[in-house]
Amino acid sequence: MNTGLALHQEPENTKNQPTHDDVSTIFNSVFNVELAMSPEAIKKAFEVRYQVYCIDRPFEDPDCFVDNREHDEYDPRSAHALIRHRMTRDCAATVRLVMAGDTPDQAEFPMEAPCIPRMDQRARAAFAGARREQIAEISRMAVSREFRRRLNEDESPSGTSDFVCYSDAENGKRAMPYMSLGLLAAILQMSVRHGITHWMAIMEPAQLRLLKRFGVEFDHVGPIMEYHGRRRPAFTEAASLIEGIRKRRPDVWSLITDAGRFLPAKPDTDDKVKEKGVA
């Protein structure tokens, strides 16, 4: 899972740091989570992915995507989400959840064969014991480098209009360190919608460390391996991860769950997952 995220270094002096209650306020004042439900929104997600995976960090060949939209065979069985900049509606980030398909040839997840067998016995047993239709792989988590550049520039070379659009740059820079939490909020909302109870992902070690600082700890994390760079596989029960966040960082829990509005289902339930307070 390539995020393009820069680590947020917390200053030693915490006197002027925002209180925990500010996490949701800061992020939501600048960004909003949007499930990509329309063809237009999904195309926008593909455009961000193209910029990140074909241009910024060229893991994919841009010549393979003449429409400047990166996509693959897993997208038809995936859910997609965007993080948008409230003021301009520009897309700042995207993420998808790859789910098990309806046919045997669509049963496996992208990281399953190369990564799951290399995890320890407890992790393999947890994966084998979960209902496949309730597992999803967190994938194509991408933050736009172009958006970060524009948000952080001091003045616009393109004229007054760009400067006005990004006049909230100061607050935007305060919100950017929480982008990974916004993406996790998007992942949770998609999971609630689709009845997902378990998450798997392949992440950079630095991303895992960043998430841990926010109280986000996966149940199982495997060894560092070569998988489009140095990565570590992870597998977790969503409800367990979210409850752990609530205990360690209630402020982060509030942002990710929208103050408890979105909560994952417990595993091995036959009932459809319901959104608390959502019709």
Secondary structure as a PSIPRED ss2 file (coil, helix, strand):
# PSIPRED VFORMAT (PSIPRED V4.0)

   1 M C   1.000  0.000  0.000
   2 N C   1.000  0.000  0.000
   3 T C   1.000  0.000  0.000
   4 G C   1.000  0.000  0.000
   5 L C   1.000  0.000  0.000
   6 A C   1.000  0.000  0.000
   7 L C   1.000  0.000  0.000
   8 H C   1.000  0.000  0.000
   9 Q C   1.000  0.000  0.000
  10 E C   1.000  0.000  0.000
  11 P C   1.000  0.000  0.000
  12 E C   1.000  0.000  0.000
  13 N C   1.000  0.000  0.000
  14 T C   1.000  0.000  0.000
  15 K C   1.000  0.000  0.000
  16 N C   1.000  0.000  0.000
  17 Q C   1.000  0.000  0.000
  18 P C   1.000  0.000  0.000
  19 T C   1.000  0.000  0.000
  20 H C   1.000  0.000  0.000
  21 D C   1.000  0.000  0.000
  22 D H   0.000  1.000  0.000
  23 V H   0.000  1.000  0.000
  24 S H   0.000  1.000  0.000
  25 T H   0.000  1.000  0.000
  26 I H   0.000  1.000  0.000
  27 F H   0.000  1.000  0.000
  28 N H   0.000  1.000  0.000
  29 S H   0.000  1.000  0.000
  30 V H   0.000  1.000  0.000
  31 F E   0.000  0.000  1.000
  32 N E   0.000  0.000  1.000
  33 V E   0.000  0.000  1.000
  34 E E   0.000  0.000  1.000
  35 L E   0.000  0.000  1.000
  36 A C   1.000  0.000  0.000
  37 M C   1.000  0.000  0.000
  38 S C   1.000  0.000  0.000
  39 P H   0.000  1.000  0.000
  40 E H   0.000  1.000  0.000
  41 A H   0.000  1.000  0.000
  42 I H   0.000  1.000  0.000
  43 K H   0.000  1.000  0.000
  44 K H   0.000  1.000  0.000
  45 A H   0.000  1.000  0.000
  46 F H   0.000  1.000  0.000
  47 E H   0.000  1.000  0.000
  48 V H   0.000  1.000  0.000
  49 R H   0.000  1.000  0.000
  50 Y H   0.000  1.000  0.000
  51 Q H   0.000  1.000  0.000
  52 V H   0.000  1.000  0.000
  53 Y H   0.000  1.000  0.000
  54 C H   0.000  1.000  0.000
  55 I H   0.000  1.000  0.000
  56 D H   0.000  1.000  0.000
  57 R C   1.000  0.000  0.000
  58 P C   1.000  0.000  0.000
  59 F C   1.000  0.000  0.000
  60 E C   1.000  0.000  0.000
  61 D C   1.000  0.000  0.000
  62 P H   0.000  1.000  0.000
  63 D H   0.000  1.000  0.000
  64 C H   0.000  1.000  0.000
  65 F C   1.000  0.000  0.000
  66 V C   1.000  0.000  0.000
  67 D C   1.000  0.000  0.000
  68 N C   1.000  0.000  0.000
  69 R C   1.000  0.000  0.000
  70 E C   1.000  0.000  0.000
  71 H C   1.000  0.000  0.000
  72 D C   1.000  0.000  0.000
  73 E C   1.000  0.000  0.000
  74 Y C   1.000  0.000  0.000
  75 D H   0.000  1.000  0.000
  76 P H   0.000  1.000  0.000
  77 R H   0.000  1.000  0.000
  78 S E   0.000  0.000  1.000
  79 A E   0.000  0.000  1.000
  80 H E   0.000  0.000  1.000
  81 A E   0.000  0.000  1.000
  82 L E   0.000  0.000  1.000
  83 I E   0.000  0.000  1.000
  84 R E   0.000  0.000  1.000
  85 H E   0.000  0.000  1.000
  86 R C   1.000  0.000  0.000
  87 M C   1.000  0.000  0.000
  88 T C   1.000  0.000  0.000
  89 R C   1.000  0.000  0.000
  90 D C   1.000  0.000  0.000
  91 C E   0.000  0.000  1.000
  92 A E   0.000  0.000  1.000
  93 A E   0.000  0.000  1.000
  94 T E   0.000  0.000  1.000
  95 V E   0.000  0.000  1.000
  96 R E   0.000  0.000  1.000
  97 L E   0.000  0.000  1.000
  98 V E   0.000  0.000  1.000
  99 M E   0.000  0.000  1.000
 100 A C   1.000  0.000  0.000
 101 G C   1.000  0.000  0.000
 102 D C   1.000  0.000  0.000
 103 T C   1.000  0.000  0.000
 104 P H   0.000  1.000  0.000
 105 D H   0.000  1.000  0.000
 106 Q H   0.000  1.000  0.000
 107 A C   1.000  0.000  0.000
 108 E C   1.000  0.000  0.000
 109 F C   1.000  0.000  0.000
 110 P C   1.000  0.000  0.000
 111 M C   1.000  0.000  0.000
 112 E H   0.000  1.000  0.000
 113 A H   0.000  1.000  0.000
 114 P H   0.000  1.000  0.000
 115 C H   0.000  1.000  0.000
 116 I H   0.000  1.000  0.000
 117 P H   0.000  1.000  0.000
 118 R H   0.000  1.000  0.000
 119 M C   1.000  0.000  0.000
 120 D C   1.000  0.000  0.000
 121 Q H   0.000  1.000  0.000
 122 R H   0.000  1.000  0.000
 123 A H   0.000  1.000  0.000
 124 R H   0.000  1.000  0.000
 125 A H   0.000  1.000  0.000
 126 A H   0.000  1.000  0.000
 127 F H   0.000  1.000  0.000
 128 A H   0.000  1.000  0.000
 129 G H   0.000  1.000  0.000
 130 A C   1.000  0.000  0.000
 131 R C   1.000  0.000  0.000
 132 R H   0.000  1.000  0.000
 133 E H   0.000  1.000  0.000
 134 Q H   0.000  1.000  0.000
 135 I E   0.000  0.000  1.000
 136 A E   0.000  0.000  1.000
 137 E E   0.000  0.000  1.000
 138 I E   0.000  0.000  1.000
 139 S E   0.000  0.000  1.000
 140 R E   0.000  0.000  1.000
 141 M E   0.000  0.000  1.000
 142 A E   0.000  0.000  1.000
 143 V E   0.000  0.000  1.000
 144 S C   1.000  0.000  0.000
 145 R H   0.000  1.000  0.000
 146 E H   0.000  1.000  0.000
 147 F H   0.000  1.000  0.000
 148 R H   0.000  1.000  0.000
 149 R H   0.000  1.000  0.000
 150 R H   0.000  1.000  0.000
 151 L H   0.000  1.000  0.000
 152 N H   0.000  1.000  0.000
 153 E C   1.000  0.000  0.000
 154 D C   1.000  0.000  0.000
 155 E C   1.000  0.000  0.000
 156 S C   1.000  0.000  0.000
 157 P C   1.000  0.000  0.000
 158 S C   1.000  0.000  0.000
 159 G C   1.000  0.000  0.000
 160 T H   0.000  1.000  0.000
 161 S H   0.000  1.000  0.000
 162 D H   0.000  1.000  0.000
 163 F H   0.000  1.000  0.000
 164 V H   0.000  1.000  0.000
 165 C H   0.000  1.000  0.000
 166 Y C   1.000  0.000  0.000
 167 S C   1.000  0.000  0.000
 168 D C   1.000  0.000  0.000
 169 A H   0.000  1.000  0.000
 170 E H   0.000  1.000  0.000
 171 N H   0.000  1.000  0.000
 172 G H   0.000  1.000  0.000
 173 K H   0.000  1.000  0.000
 174 R H   0.000  1.000  0.000
 175 A H   0.000  1.000  0.000
 176 M H   0.000  1.000  0.000
 177 P H   0.000  1.000  0.000
 178 Y H   0.000  1.000  0.000
 179 M H   0.000  1.000  0.000
 180 S H   0.000  1.000  0.000
 181 L H   0.000  1.000  0.000
 182 G H   0.000  1.000  0.000
 183 L H   0.000  1.000  0.000
 184 L H   0.000  1.000  0.000
 185 A H   0.000  1.000  0.000
 186 A H   0.000  1.000  0.000
 187 I H   0.000  1.000  0.000
 188 L H   0.000  1.000  0.000
 189 Q H   0.000  1.000  0.000
 190 M H   0.000  1.000  0.000
 191 S H   0.000  1.000  0.000
 192 V H   0.000  1.000  0.000
 193 R H   0.000  1.000  0.000
 194 H H   0.000  1.000  0.000
 195 G C   1.000  0.000  0.000
 196 I C   1.000  0.000  0.000
 197 T C   1.000  0.000  0.000
 198 H E   0.000  0.000  1.000
 199 W E   0.000  0.000  1.000
 200 M E   0.000  0.000  1.000
 201 A E   0.000  0.000  1.000
 202 I E   0.000  0.000  1.000
 203 M E   0.000  0.000  1.000
 204 E C   1.000  0.000  0.000
 205 P H   0.000  1.000  0.000
 206 A H   0.000  1.000  0.000
 207 Q H   0.000  1.000  0.000
 208 L H   0.000  1.000  0.000
 209 R H   0.000  1.000  0.000
 210 L H   0.000  1.000  0.000
 211 L H   0.000  1.000  0.000
 212 K H   0.000  1.000  0.000
 213 R H   0.000  1.000  0.000
 214 F C   1.000  0.000  0.000
 215 G C   1.000  0.000  0.000
 216 V C   1.000  0.000  0.000
 217 E C   1.000  0.000  0.000
 218 F C   1.000  0.000  0.000
 219 D C   1.000  0.000  0.000
 220 H E   0.000  0.000  1.000
 221 V E   0.000  0.000  1.000
 222 G C   1.000  0.000  0.000
 223 P C   1.000  0.000  0.000
 224 I C   1.000  0.000  0.000
 225 M E   0.000  0.000  1.000
 226 E E   0.000  0.000  1.000
 227 Y C   1.000  0.000  0.000
 228 H C   1.000  0.000  0.000
 229 G C   1.000  0.000  0.000
 230 R E   0.000  0.000  1.000
 231 R E   0.000  0.000  1.000
 232 R E   0.000  0.000  1.000
 233 P E   0.000  0.000  1.000
 234 A E   0.000  0.000  1.000
 235 F E   0.000  0.000  1.000
 236 T E   0.000  0.000  1.000
 237 E E   0.000  0.000  1.000
 238 A H   0.000  1.000  0.000
 239 A H   0.000  1.000  0.000
 240 S H   0.000  1.000  0.000
 241 L H   0.000  1.000  0.000
 242 I H   0.000  1.000  0.000
 243 E H   0.000  1.000  0.000
 244 G H   0.000  1.000  0.000
 245 I H   0.000  1.000  0.000
 246 R H   0.000  1.000  0.000
 247 K H   0.000  1.000  0.000
 248 R H   0.000  1.000  0.000
 249 R C   1.000  0.000  0.000
 250 P H   0.000  1.000  0.000
 251 D H   0.000  1.000  0.000
 252 V H   0.000  1.000  0.000
 253 W H   0.000  1.000  0.000
 254 S H   0.000  1.000  0.000
 255 L H   0.000  1.000  0.000
 256 I H   0.000  1.000  0.000
 257 T H   0.000  1.000  0.000
 258 D C   1.000  0.000  0.000
 259 A C   1.000  0.000  0.000
 260 G C   1.000  0.000  0.000
 261 R C   1.000  0.000  0.000
 262 F C   1.000  0.000  0.000
 263 L C   1.000  0.000  0.000
 264 P C   1.000  0.000  0.000
 265 A C   1.000  0.000  0.000
 266 K C   1.000  0.000  0.000
 267 P C   1.000  0.000  0.000
 268 D C   1.000  0.000  0.000
 269 T C   1.000  0.000  0.000
 270 D C   1.000  0.000  0.000
 271 D C   1.000  0.000  0.000
 272 K C   1.000  0.000  0.000
 273 V C   1.000  0.000  0.000
 274 K C   1.000  0.000  0.000
 275 E C   1.000  0.000  0.000
 276 K C   1.000  0.000  0.000
 277 G C   1.000  0.000  0.000
 278 V C   1.000  0.000  0.000
 279 A C   1.000  0.000  0.000
